[in-house]
Amino acid sequence: MSGLPLPVLLAIFAVAAAAIWIAGVQLSNQTDVLSTRLHLGSALGGLILLAVATNLPELAIVATAAVSGNLGVAVGNILGGIAIQTVVLVVLDVAGVRGGRPLTYRAASLVLVLEGMLVIAVLAVVVAGTQLPSDLIAFRLTPGPVLITVLWVVGLLLLHRAGTSLPWQESGQAPDGQDRPRGHRRKHVEQQATDKGTSTAKAAVIFGVAAVITLVAGVALERSGDAIADHIGLSGVLFGATVLAAATSLPEISTGLTSVRNGDYQLAVSDIFGGNAFLPVLFLLATLLSGQSVLPQAQNTDIYLTTLGILLTLVYAAGLLFRPTRRIAGMGVDSLAVLVLYALGVAGLFAIATA
């Protein structure tokens, strides 16, 4: 696509982003229907299905970039995606939460704090993996991505156990939080599908079509985005961590707004943390497809983005524990802190990349 004029590339990028938005909403809705009807909602299979479905755009971009050898875009999209998807919580706090209490006050739960800890643990392994020798590879596998995947699966098992019971009063639920139990939005979506006469087979077909559209649009997004970055003189890392990551986060914004407007604040936060914990698992895919040791090739900007993701997650984990009641500029104190830190982080990213 590098030979196409910039306006055409921008149009392709915009159409691909719109397709990801529309298909991503359908993916989320049909995932809710299928996980509820197949009784996967609170099981490990349901969590994995949801994580994969909501991150199909990133999966397509990482796979395409890895096959073409453009590992800078792949790594930047994974690690930049974590930071910007955390900022999605700011959008949900401002545009979705009604009333005088901010998002983390309503969503407060020890299980969500544990989910945030899983994100931080996975990102810590990412940082450690960047320091390993690049020739430490066998059968197209390296220790870092394998350990990340194992840690993610073990974390899901522990979270599944924590979701059923914790040895704490009220099972780790804070008083004066959301009125209905976590996950009621998914049951609401399934009930709407039932009322419309949508069968399980039809839901599966819609899911499959939406997945294909998302994957194709993800490839178009990566190819056009890479060409746009070349046209405007922006590095692949910067573009992948900012514009590309923002475009692939559109479905999370839509489904998150639906959750908070239905009063399912915990599900909205859980979907973001769950997606962020899954994204580094894509390093395993990138390693398998490229045949290269991806993490040791990480640049300073990649490690910088990882620590930024850790910092933003820590802020929201603290918010879930301290439950701030005050709103400033329509958002909680923790959301304001995340927004400021992300803006400063992006400014620092540009300084590092252009140094």
C-alpha positions as CSV (number, residue, x, y, z in Angstrom):
1,M,0.0,0.0,0.0
2,S,3.0,2.3,0.3
3,G,2.5,3.4,-3.3
4,L,-1.0,4.8,-2.7
5,P,-1.6,8.5,-2.0
6,L,-2.1,9.7,1.5
7,P,-5.8,10.6,1.2
8,V,-6.6,7.1,-0.1
9,L,-4.6,5.5,2.7
10,L,-6.5,7.6,5.3
11,A,-9.8,6.6,3.7
12,I,-8.8,2.9,3.9
13,F,-7.7,3.3,7.5
14,A,-11.0,5.0,8.4
15,V,-13.2,2.4,6.7
16,A,-11.2,-0.4,8.4
17,A,-11.6,1.3,11.8
18,A,-15.4,1.6,11.2
19,A,-15.6,-2.0,10.3
20,I,-13.7,-3.0,13.4
21,W,-16.1,-0.9,15.5
22,I,-19.3,-2.4,14.0
23,A,-18.0,-6.0,13.9
24,G,-16.5,-5.6,17.3
25,V,-19.8,-4.7,18.8
26,Q,-21.4,-7.8,17.2
27,L,-18.5,-10.0,18.4
28,S,-19.1,-8.8,22.0
29,N,-22.8,-9.3,21.8
30,Q,-22.7,-12.7,20.3
31,T,-20.0,-13.7,22.8
32,D,-22.4,-12.8,25.6
33,V,-25.1,-14.9,23.9
34,L,-23.0,-17.9,23.3
35,S,-21.2,-17.9,26.7
36,T,-24.6,-17.6,28.4
37,R,-26.4,-20.3,26.4
38,L,-23.4,-22.7,26.5
39,H,-22.9,-22.0,30.2
40,L,-19.4,-20.7,29.6
41,G,-20.0,-17.3,31.2
42,S,-18.1,-17.8,34.5
43,A,-16.0,-20.7,33.3
44,L,-12.4,-20.7,32.0
45,G,-13.6,-21.3,28.5
46,G,-15.9,-18.3,28.6
47,L,-13.1,-16.0,29.8
48,I,-10.7,-17.2,27.1
49,L,-13.5,-16.8,24.4
50,L,-14.2,-13.3,25.6
51,A,-10.5,-12.4,25.7
52,V,-9.8,-13.6,22.1
53,A,-13.0,-12.1,20.7
54,T,-12.4,-8.7,22.1
55,N,-8.8,-8.6,20.9
56,L,-9.3,-10.0,17.3
57,P,-8.2,-6.6,15.8
58,E,-4.9,-6.8,17.8
59,L,-4.5,-10.4,16.9
60,A,-4.9,-9.7,13.1
61,I,-2.4,-6.7,13.3
62,V,0.2,-8.7,15.3
63,A,-0.1,-11.7,13.0
64,T,0.2,-9.6,9.8
65,A,3.1,-7.5,11.2
66,A,4.9,-10.7,12.4
67,V,4.6,-12.4,9.1
68,S,5.9,-9.4,7.2
69,G,8.8,-8.9,9.6
70,N,7.5,-5.6,10.9
71,L,7.9,-6.5,14.5
72,G,8.1,-2.8,15.7
73,V,4.4,-2.4,14.8
74,A,3.5,-5.7,16.4
75,V,5.3,-4.9,19.7
76,G,4.1,-1.3,19.8
77,N,0.5,-2.3,19.2
78,I,0.5,-4.9,22.0
79,L,2.2,-2.7,24.6
80,G,0.7,0.6,23.4
81,G,-2.7,-1.1,23.3
82,I,-2.5,-1.9,27.0
83,A,-1.9,1.7,28.0
84,I,-4.6,3.1,25.7
85,Q,-7.2,0.5,26.7
86,T,-6.6,1.4,30.3
87,V,-7.4,5.0,29.3
88,V,-10.7,3.7,27.9
89,L,-11.8,3.5,31.6
90,V,-11.5,7.3,31.7
91,V,-13.9,7.5,28.7
92,L,-16.3,5.2,30.5
93,D,-16.1,7.2,33.7
94,V,-16.8,10.5,32.0
95,A,-19.4,9.4,29.4
96,G,-21.0,6.4,30.9
97,V,-21.3,6.6,34.7
98,R,-24.4,8.4,35.9
99,G,-24.8,10.0,39.3
100,G,-22.3,11.6,41.7
101,R,-20.0,8.6,42.3
102,P,-17.1,7.8,39.9
103,L,-16.5,4.4,38.2
104,T,-14.1,2.8,40.7
105,Y,-16.4,3.7,43.6
106,R,-19.3,1.8,41.9
107,A,-17.1,-1.1,40.6
108,A,-15.0,-1.7,43.7
109,S,-14.3,-5.4,44.2
110,L,-11.3,-7.4,45.4
111,V,-11.6,-9.6,42.4
112,L,-11.0,-6.6,40.1
113,V,-8.0,-5.7,42.2
114,L,-6.7,-9.3,41.6
115,E,-7.4,-8.8,37.8
116,G,-5.3,-5.7,37.9
117,M,-2.5,-7.6,39.7
118,L,-2.6,-10.2,36.9
119,V,-2.0,-7.4,34.3
120,I,0.9,-6.1,36.3
121,A,2.4,-9.6,36.8
122,V,2.2,-10.3,33.0
123,L,3.8,-7.0,32.2
124,A,6.6,-7.7,34.7
125,V,7.4,-10.9,32.8
126,V,7.4,-8.8,29.6
127,V,10.1,-6.5,31.0
128,A,12.1,-9.5,32.2
129,G,11.8,-11.2,28.8
130,T,13.3,-8.2,27.0
131,Q,16.6,-8.9,28.9
132,L,17.0,-12.5,27.7
133,P,19.5,-13.5,25.0
134,S,17.9,-13.3,21.5
135,D,19.4,-16.8,20.6
136,L,17.5,-18.5,23.4
137,I,14.9,-20.0,21.1
138,A,13.9,-23.6,20.3
139,F,11.0,-25.0,18.2
140,R,10.1,-21.4,17.4
141,L,9.5,-20.7,21.1
142,T,11.2,-18.5,23.6
143,P,10.9,-18.5,27.5
144,G,9.3,-15.1,27.8
145,P,6.1,-15.6,25.7
146,V,5.7,-19.2,27.1
147,L,5.9,-18.0,30.7
148,I,3.4,-15.1,29.9
149,T,0.9,-17.6,28.5
150,V,1.3,-20.0,31.4
151,L,0.9,-17.1,33.9
152,W,-2.2,-15.9,32.1
153,V,-3.9,-19.3,32.2
154,V,-3.0,-19.8,35.9
155,G,-4.2,-16.3,36.6
156,L,-7.6,-17.0,34.9
157,L,-7.9,-20.2,37.0
158,L,-7.3,-18.2,40.2
159,L,-9.7,-15.4,39.2
160,H,-12.4,-18.0,38.4
161,R,-11.9,-19.4,41.9
162,A,-11.9,-15.9,43.4
163,G,-15.1,-15.1,41.5
164,T,-17.0,-17.9,43.2
165,S,-15.8,-17.2,46.8
166,L,-13.2,-15.3,48.7
167,P,-12.5,-15.7,52.4
168,W,-13.6,-12.1,53.1
169,Q,-16.7,-10.5,54.3
170,E,-19.2,-10.1,51.5
171,S,-16.8,-12.1,49.2
172,G,-14.7,-9.0,48.6
173,Q,-17.6,-6.8,47.5
174,A,-17.6,-3.2,48.7
175,P,-20.8,-1.7,50.2
176,D,-22.9,0.8,48.2
177,G,-21.5,-0.5,44.9
178,Q,-23.4,-1.6,41.9
179,D,-27.0,-2.8,42.6
180,R,-27.1,-6.0,40.6
181,P,-24.4,-8.8,40.4
182,R,-21.5,-8.6,38.0
183,G,-22.3,-9.9,34.5
184,H,-26.0,-9.1,34.4
185,R,-25.3,-7.1,31.2
186,R,-24.5,-10.4,29.5
187,K,-27.7,-12.0,30.6
188,H,-29.6,-8.9,29.4
189,V,-27.9,-9.1,25.9
190,E,-28.8,-12.8,25.7
191,Q,-32.4,-12.1,26.7
192,Q,-32.7,-9.5,24.0
193,A,-31.4,-12.0,21.5
194,T,-34.0,-14.5,22.7
195,D,-36.7,-12.0,22.4
196,K,-35.7,-11.3,18.8
197,G,-35.7,-15.0,18.0
198,T,-32.0,-15.3,17.5
199,S,-31.0,-19.0,17.8
200,T,-27.7,-20.2,19.1
201,A,-26.7,-21.3,15.5
202,K,-27.5,-17.9,14.2
203,A,-25.5,-16.3,17.0
204,A,-22.5,-18.5,16.1
205,V,-22.8,-17.6,12.4
206,I,-22.9,-13.9,13.2
207,F,-19.9,-14.3,15.5
208,G,-18.0,-16.1,12.7
209,V,-18.8,-13.4,10.1
210,A,-17.9,-10.6,12.5
211,A,-14.7,-12.4,13.4
212,V,-13.7,-12.6,9.7
213,I,-14.6,-9.0,9.1
214,T,-12.6,-8.0,12.1
215,L,-9.5,-10.0,11.0
216,V,-9.7,-8.6,7.4
217,A,-10.2,-5.1,8.7
218,G,-7.3,-5.5,11.1
219,V,-5.0,-6.5,8.3
220,A,-6.1,-3.5,6.3
221,L,-5.7,-1.3,9.3
222,E,-2.1,-2.5,9.9
223,R,-1.1,-2.2,6.2
224,S,-2.6,1.3,5.6
225,G,-1.4,2.5,9.0
226,D,2.1,1.4,8.3
227,A,2.0,3.3,4.9
228,I,0.5,6.4,6.6
229,A,3.3,6.3,9.2
230,D,5.9,6.3,6.4
231,H,4.1,9.1,4.6
232,I,4.1,11.4,7.6
233,G,7.5,10.4,8.9
234,L,6.2,8.7,12.1
235,S,8.0,5.6,13.4
236,G,6.1,2.3,13.5
237,V,6.4,2.2,17.3
238,L,4.8,5.6,17.8
239,F,2.1,4.9,15.3
240,G,1.4,1.4,16.7
241,A,1.3,2.7,20.3
242,T,-1.0,5.7,19.6
243,V,-3.2,5.9,16.5
244,L,-3.3,2.2,15.7
245,A,-3.9,1.2,19.3
246,A,-6.7,3.8,19.6
247,A,-8.4,2.4,16.5
248,T,-8.3,-1.1,17.7
249,S,-9.8,0.0,21.1
250,L,-13.0,1.2,19.6
251,P,-15.0,-2.0,20.3
252,E,-14.0,-1.8,24.0
253,I,-15.3,1.7,24.2
254,S,-18.7,0.7,22.7
255,T,-19.2,-2.4,24.9
256,G,-17.9,-0.7,28.0
257,L,-20.3,2.2,27.6
258,T,-23.1,-0.4,27.3
259,S,-22.0,-2.1,30.5
260,V,-21.8,1.1,32.6
261,R,-25.0,2.5,31.3
262,N,-26.7,-0.8,32.3
263,G,-25.1,-0.4,35.8
264,D,-22.7,-3.3,35.3
265,Y,-19.6,-1.3,36.3
266,Q,-17.6,-4.3,37.5
267,L,-18.0,-6.0,34.1
268,A,-16.8,-2.9,32.3
269,V,-13.6,-2.7,34.3
270,S,-13.1,-6.5,34.1
271,D,-13.3,-6.5,30.3
272,I,-10.6,-3.9,30.1
273,F,-8.3,-5.6,32.7
274,G,-9.0,-9.0,31.1
275,G,-8.1,-7.7,27.6
276,N,-4.9,-6.1,28.9
277,A,-3.8,-9.3,30.6
278,F,-4.4,-11.2,27.3
279,L,-2.6,-8.9,24.9
280,P,1.0,-9.9,26.0
281,V,0.0,-13.5,25.1
282,L,0.1,-12.4,21.5
283,F,3.9,-12.3,21.9
284,L,3.7,-16.1,21.6
285,L,1.8,-15.8,18.3
286,A,4.4,-13.2,17.0
287,T,7.3,-15.5,18.0
288,L,5.7,-18.5,16.3
289,L,4.9,-16.7,13.1
290,S,8.1,-14.7,12.7
291,G,10.5,-17.4,13.9
292,Q,12.4,-14.7,15.8
293,S,12.9,-14.0,19.5
294,V,10.6,-11.0,19.7
295,L,10.9,-9.7,23.3
296,P,14.7,-9.4,23.3
297,Q,14.3,-7.1,20.3
298,A,12.2,-4.6,22.3
299,Q,13.4,-1.1,22.1
300,N,13.5,1.5,24.9
301,T,10.1,2.8,23.7
302,D,8.6,-0.7,24.2
303,I,9.9,-1.1,27.7
304,Y,8.7,2.5,28.4
305,L,5.2,1.6,27.2
306,T,5.2,-1.5,29.4
307,T,6.0,0.5,32.5
308,L,3.4,3.1,31.5
309,G,0.8,0.3,31.4
310,I,1.9,-0.9,34.8
311,L,1.6,2.6,36.3
312,L,-1.9,3.2,34.9
313,T,-3.1,-0.2,36.1
314,L,-1.7,0.6,39.6
315,V,-3.6,3.9,39.7
316,Y,-6.9,2.2,38.9
317,A,-6.2,-0.7,41.3
318,A,-5.6,1.9,44.1
319,G,-8.9,3.6,43.0
320,L,-10.7,0.3,43.4
321,L,-9.4,0.0,47.0
322,F,-9.7,3.6,48.2
323,R,-13.0,4.2,46.2
324,P,-12.7,8.0,45.7
325,T,-16.1,9.8,46.0
326,R,-15.1,13.1,44.4
327,R,-15.5,13.8,40.7
328,I,-13.4,16.5,39.0
329,A,-14.2,17.6,35.5
330,G,-16.8,14.8,35.3
331,M,-14.4,12.0,36.3
332,G,-13.0,10.4,39.4
333,V,-9.7,11.5,40.9
334,D,-8.1,8.2,39.7
335,S,-9.3,8.7,36.1
336,L,-8.0,12.3,36.1
337,A,-4.6,11.0,37.3
338,V,-4.6,8.3,34.6
339,L,-5.4,10.9,31.9
340,V,-2.6,13.2,33.0
341,L,-0.1,10.4,33.3
342,Y,-1.0,9.0,29.9
343,A,-0.6,12.5,28.3
344,L,2.8,12.9,30.0
345,G,3.7,9.3,29.0
346,V,2.9,9.9,25.3
347,A,4.9,13.1,25.4
348,G,7.8,11.2,26.9
349,L,7.4,8.5,24.2
350,F,7.8,11.1,21.5
351,A,10.9,12.5,23.2
352,I,12.5,9.0,23.4
353,A,11.6,8.1,19.8
354,T,12.9,11.3,18.4
355,A,16.1,11.5,20.5
